[in-house]
Structure formats: structure tokens, C-alpha cells
Amino acid sequence: MEFKQLVDTAEKWCSGNPFDLIFAEEIDERRLDFYAEPGISFYVLCPDNMNGGTDNFHVWSESEDCLPFLQMAQDYISSCGKKTLLEILDKVFRSFRPLLGLPDIDDDTFEEYHADVEEEPEADHQQMGVSQQ
């Protein structure tokens, strides 16, 4: 994807949350830097398939306080399949919700997992050694 399109996607994403795109650099790293109060920062290195660069996105932060919160997004990127910038930014935002003072939301995979599990109806079983009188 053209870097200009990635920047446009990032700017549109920023319009719906507290993050600002503070830096976009195409020449060396194809890097997008984001910042939100209170001191939350991260960057995304974008794929550069046309010039022999990386073929996956990469998220990182130079802030020691922010790094642990990026683990979910990093795991998501390394999982199977190609990811879009918007999908990755949404994962990052979700990861940073507690630092932003926003309520944590349930993980979709947890909900999907439980939606597929069919619960067995509970039968009235007498517990061993306990009489029901």
C-alpha cells in the first residue's frame, strides 16, 4: 500500500480516539508515530514490499511504561494472515484503554469461544454421601 494511503488511514483512525498522529516518515522506515495524554506513545513500522523491506507491520514504544500494553497487538500481528493498519491500530487502542482511563472491554475471542460452547442442562443429581431431605 502506498505510504500516503497509510497516513490517511492513520489520520482517520485518530479522529475517533484520543491519539494523534504526530510524525510520519516514509524515507527510512515507513514509520507512523502516535501520542495521547497522559504520555502514551507508540509507533508502527509499515510494510514495504515494493522495496524489499519488511512484509509485516510492527508496533513498538520507546516508553517502558507502554511496552507491556502492546503485547496483545504484537501477538495479533504475528498470528497467521495479513493484517491491515486499521486492524492493528484498533488492537493497540484496545490495549491502551486502561492507561487512557477508559473502561476495559471484553475480548472478542473470549465471547466467540463461549458462544460456540453448548452448555449441558444441569440435572438434579444427588451428591454422594449427602442426602436430600
Secondary structure as GFF3:
##gff-version 3
##sequence-region A 1 133
A	DSSP	alpha_helix	3	14	.	.	.	ID=ss1
A	DSSP	beta_strand	20	25	.	.	.	ID=ss2
A	DSSP	beta_strand	31	36	.	.	.	ID=ss3
A	DSSP	beta_strand	40	45	.	.	.	ID=ss4
A	DSSP	three_ten_helix	49	51	.	.	.	ID=ss5
A	DSSP	beta_strand	58	60	.	.	.	ID=ss6
A	DSSP	three_ten_helix	67	70	.	.	.	ID=ss7
A	DSSP	alpha_helix	71	78	.	.	.	ID=ss8
A	DSSP	alpha_helix	85	96	.	.	.	ID=ss9
A	DSSP	alpha_helix	108	116	.	.	.	ID=ss10
###
